[in-house]
Amino acid sequence: MAEHNELGKQAEDKAVEFLQEKGYTVIARNFRWQKAEIDIIAEHLGMIIIVEVKARTNAIFIEPQEAVNKRKMRLLISAADEFLQANNRTEEVRFDIVSVVPQQQGAMKIIHIENAFEPYDAN
């Protein structure tokens, strides 16, 4: 597996652990629809949480929310709509970003941005 793919998988695993420790229930991972993929779909406080995980190799990077452009937002929104319809879900939806940056000695720095964007931000 390519190094960046391995980092991505490790980051998603760490993000899942982090969210579960905060009381989130993960209901799907790597949900794909057409050209879109949602890294993590979770439930928390009566909402469906769509999570985009961003892995970074060092601490010098653009802000995590800046790494999700309008095209990516539109893809996430359309995939979320498909997931909700396919699973007959009617809860409110929130879009979060989790950024994972490897630190020294194998530790990971995790930044969770709740409500990172709204569907209207994709226009």
C-alpha positions in Angstrom: 0.0 0.0 0.0 1.3 3.5 -0.9 2.6 5.5 2.1 -0.1 8.2 1.7 -2.8 5.5 1.6 -1.5 3.9 4.8 -1.4 7.3 6.5 -5.0 7.9 5.4 -6.2 4.5 6.8 -4.3 5.1 10.1 -5.9 8.6 10.3 -9.4 7.3 9.7 -8.8 4.6 12.4 -7.6 7.3 14.8 -10.5 9.6 13.9 -13.0 6.7 14.6 -11.4 6.0 18.0 -11.4 9.8 18.8 -15.1 10.2 17.9 -16.1 7.0 19.8 -14.3 8.3 22.9 -16.4 11.5 22.6 -19.7 9.5 22.5 -20.2 9.2 18.8 -21.6 6.0 17.3 -20.0 5.1 13.9 -22.6 3.7 11.6 -20.6 3.5 8.3 -17.1 4.0 7.0 -16.0 4.7 3.5 -19.5 5.1 2.1 -19.2 5.5 -1.7 -21.7 6.9 -4.1 -20.9 7.8 -7.6 -17.6 9.8 -7.4 -18.0 10.6 -3.7 -16.8 8.9 -0.6 -17.7 9.7 3.0 -14.9 8.7 5.3 -17.1 8.3 8.4 -20.8 8.5 9.1 -21.7 8.7 12.8 -24.7 9.4 15.1 -24.4 11.9 17.9 -27.0 13.7 20.0 -29.8 12.7 17.6 -27.9 13.9 14.5 -26.2 12.2 11.6 -22.6 13.4 11.4 -20.8 13.3 8.0 -17.0 13.3 8.7 -14.3 14.1 6.2 -10.9 13.0 7.6 -7.8 14.9 6.5 -4.4 13.4 7.2 -1.3 15.6 7.1 2.3 14.6 7.3 3.4 17.7 9.3 2.1 20.6 11.2 2.8 23.1 8.4 -0.4 23.0 6.3 -3.5 24.9 5.3 -6.3 24.8 7.8 -8.3 21.6 7.5 -11.5 23.3 6.5 -9.6 24.9 3.6 -8.6 21.5 2.3 -12.3 20.8 1.6 -13.1 22.8 -1.5 -16.6 23.5 -2.9 -16.4 20.5 -5.3 -15.6 18.2 -2.3 -18.4 19.7 -0.3 -20.9 19.1 -3.2 -19.7 15.5 -3.4 -20.1 14.9 0.3 -23.5 16.5 0.3 -24.8 14.4 -2.6 -23.4 11.2 -1.0 -25.0 12.2 2.3 -28.3 12.7 0.6 -28.0 9.2 -1.0 -27.1 7.6 2.4 -30.1 9.2 4.1 -32.5 8.2 1.4 -31.1 4.7 1.0 -31.3 4.1 4.8 -34.6 6.0 5.4 -32.9 8.4 7.8 -34.6 11.7 8.6 -32.3 13.2 11.3 -30.6 16.5 11.0 -27.2 16.3 9.3 -23.9 18.0 10.3 -20.7 18.1 8.3 -17.5 17.8 10.3 -13.8 17.6 9.5 -11.2 15.7 11.5 -7.6 16.5 10.8 -5.0 14.0 11.9 -1.3 15.0 12.0 1.4 12.4 13.1 3.6 13.6 15.9 6.8 12.3 17.4 6.9 8.7 18.8 3.8 7.6 16.9 1.4 9.9 18.6 -1.3 11.7 16.5 -2.6 15.2 16.9 -6.3 15.3 16.2 -8.3 18.4 15.5 -12.1 18.0 15.3 -14.0 20.8 13.6 -17.7 20.4 14.2 -20.1 22.0 11.7 -17.2 22.7 9.4 -19.5 23.7 6.6 -23.1 24.0 5.7 -24.7 22.7 2.4 -25.1 26.3 1.2 -21.3 26.8 1.4 -20.9 24.5 -1.6 -22.6 27.0 -3.9 
